Amino acid sequence: MKNAREHLNTLLRSLGEKIKLGDLALDDQGDISLAIDGETYTLQYFKGGEAYIVHRLGLLPAEAEMRAAVSAWLLERNCFFRGTGPGVLGVNPMEGGEDAIFYCVRLPLYKLEYAGFEAFLLAAANLTARLRRELAELLGRTKTSPTEREAANHFLRV
């Protein structure tokens, strides 16, 4: 693709026209944030021609047992992209000492036309909504049972 950044801006302009927001475009740093179903998604473009959708799912719990349960969930979901579609889950330290859980997926710019771009955004929003529900359900438990811990530990064995 000759100019991937301009191609992404063309896709964003089309999206802006469709949803009546006018000209949407990347900022000078190559980023744009969009709200989809009340959640914020950031599209990031990098000079090498790659673009990503990044979404913060929540925070990694500080309490050790819950942190271990969420970490096992993250590993299970990432294993062979099970439950993450084409993207991955990760943890990134934030200011203030908290660890945020992010979902990140690469946009296939080289083959993406507008209809595919819109479908990709909606698929990412649907997938992250499911992941947020799973995470909320996991965090809603106050303690894991020994059977659940053993099952979670099974995924961590090599």
C-alpha positions as CSV (number, residue, x, y, z in Angstrom):
1,M,0.0,0.0,0.0
2,K,1.5,3.3,-1.1
3,N,0.3,5.5,1.8
4,A,-1.3,3.5,4.6
5,R,-1.8,6.6,6.8
6,E,-3.8,8.4,4.1
7,H,-5.8,5.2,3.4
8,L,-6.7,5.0,7.1
9,N,-7.7,8.7,7.1
10,T,-9.9,8.0,4.0
11,L,-11.6,5.2,6.0
12,L,-12.1,7.5,8.9
13,R,-13.5,10.3,6.8
14,S,-16.1,7.8,5.4
15,L,-17.0,6.7,8.9
16,G,-17.3,10.3,10.0
17,E,-19.6,11.0,7.0
18,K,-21.8,8.0,7.8
19,I,-22.2,8.8,11.5
20,K,-22.6,12.5,10.8
21,L,-19.5,13.6,12.7
22,G,-17.8,15.3,9.7
23,D,-14.1,14.8,9.0
24,L,-12.6,12.2,11.2
25,A,-8.8,11.9,10.9
26,L,-5.7,10.8,12.8
27,D,-4.1,13.5,14.9
28,D,-0.4,14.5,14.5
29,Q,0.7,11.6,16.6
30,G,-1.3,9.1,14.4
31,D,-4.1,8.5,16.9
32,I,-7.8,8.9,17.1
33,S,-10.2,7.8,19.8
34,L,-13.7,6.7,19.0
35,A,-16.6,5.9,21.3
36,I,-18.5,2.8,20.3
37,D,-21.5,1.8,22.5
38,G,-20.1,4.1,25.2
39,E,-16.7,2.5,25.3
40,T,-13.5,4.2,24.1
41,Y,-11.4,2.6,21.3
42,T,-8.1,4.2,20.2
43,L,-6.9,3.7,16.6
44,Q,-3.1,4.1,16.5
45,Y,-1.1,4.4,13.2
46,F,2.6,3.7,13.2
47,K,5.1,4.9,10.5
48,G,5.8,1.4,9.3
49,G,2.3,1.3,7.9
50,E,0.7,-0.7,10.8
51,A,-2.4,0.4,12.6
52,Y,-4.0,-1.0,15.8
53,I,-7.3,-0.8,17.7
54,V,-6.5,-0.6,21.4
55,H,-9.2,-0.8,24.1
56,R,-8.8,-0.8,27.9
57,L,-10.9,-3.5,29.5
58,G,-10.3,-2.8,33.1
59,L,-7.7,-3.0,35.9
60,L,-5.8,-6.0,37.1
61,P,-6.9,-6.6,40.7
62,A,-4.3,-5.8,43.5
63,E,-5.5,-8.7,45.7
64,A,-3.2,-11.7,45.1
65,E,-5.9,-14.4,44.7
66,M,-8.0,-12.4,42.3
67,R,-4.9,-11.2,40.5
68,A,-3.9,-14.8,39.9
69,A,-7.4,-15.7,38.7
70,V,-7.5,-12.8,36.3
71,S,-4.0,-13.6,35.1
72,A,-5.0,-17.2,34.4
73,W,-8.0,-16.0,32.5
74,L,-5.8,-13.7,30.4
75,L,-3.4,-16.6,29.6
76,E,-6.2,-18.9,28.7
77,R,-7.9,-16.3,26.4
78,N,-4.5,-15.6,24.7
79,C,-3.6,-19.2,24.2
80,F,-4.0,-19.9,20.5
81,F,-6.1,-16.6,20.3
82,R,-8.8,-18.5,22.1
83,G,-11.4,-15.9,22.9
84,T,-9.5,-12.9,21.5
85,G,-10.2,-13.2,17.8
86,P,-7.3,-11.8,15.9
87,G,-6.1,-9.7,18.8
88,V,-4.4,-10.2,22.1
89,L,-4.9,-9.3,25.7
90,G,-2.1,-7.7,27.8
91,V,-1.3,-5.8,30.9
92,N,0.3,-2.4,31.0
93,P,1.4,-0.5,34.1
94,M,-0.3,2.8,34.4
95,E,0.5,6.0,36.3
96,G,-0.4,5.6,39.9
97,G,0.8,2.0,40.1
98,E,-2.3,0.3,38.7
99,D,-2.0,-2.3,36.0
100,A,-4.5,-1.9,33.1
101,I,-5.8,-4.8,31.0
102,F,-5.9,-4.0,27.3
103,Y,-7.1,-5.6,24.1
104,C,-5.1,-4.9,21.0
105,V,-5.8,-5.9,17.4
106,R,-3.9,-5.0,14.2
107,L,-6.0,-3.5,11.4
108,P,-5.3,-5.3,8.1
109,L,-4.9,-2.0,6.2
110,Y,-3.4,-3.5,3.1
111,K,-6.8,-5.2,2.2
112,L,-9.3,-3.0,4.0
113,E,-12.1,-1.2,2.2
114,Y,-14.7,0.8,4.1
115,A,-17.3,-1.9,4.6
116,G,-14.6,-4.2,6.0
117,F,-13.3,-1.4,8.2
118,E,-16.7,-0.8,9.7
119,A,-17.3,-4.5,10.2
120,F,-13.9,-4.8,11.8
121,L,-14.6,-2.0,14.3
122,L,-18.0,-3.5,15.2
123,A,-16.5,-7.0,15.6
124,A,-13.8,-5.6,17.9
125,A,-16.5,-3.8,19.9
126,N,-18.6,-6.9,20.2
127,L,-15.6,-9.0,21.2
128,T,-14.4,-6.6,23.8
129,A,-18.0,-6.3,25.2
130,R,-17.9,-10.1,25.7
131,L,-14.4,-9.9,27.3
132,R,-15.6,-7.1,29.7
133,R,-18.6,-9.2,30.7
134,E,-16.3,-12.3,31.4
135,L,-13.9,-10.1,33.3
136,A,-16.7,-8.5,35.4
137,E,-18.1,-12.0,36.1
138,L,-14.7,-13.2,37.2
139,L,-14.1,-10.1,39.4
140,G,-17.6,-10.5,40.9
141,R,-16.5,-13.7,42.6
142,T,-15.1,-13.0,46.1
143,K,-13.1,-16.2,46.2
144,T,-12.3,-19.0,43.9
145,S,-13.1,-22.6,44.9
146,P,-10.3,-25.1,45.2
147,T,-11.6,-26.8,42.1
148,E,-11.5,-23.5,40.1
149,R,-8.0,-22.8,41.4
150,E,-6.9,-26.3,40.3
151,A,-8.4,-25.8,36.9
152,A,-6.8,-22.4,36.6
153,N,-3.4,-23.8,37.7
154,H,-3.8,-26.5,35.0
155,F,-3.4,-23.8,32.4
156,L,-0.2,-22.6,33.9
157,R,1.6,-25.9,34.0
158,V,4.3,-26.6,31.4
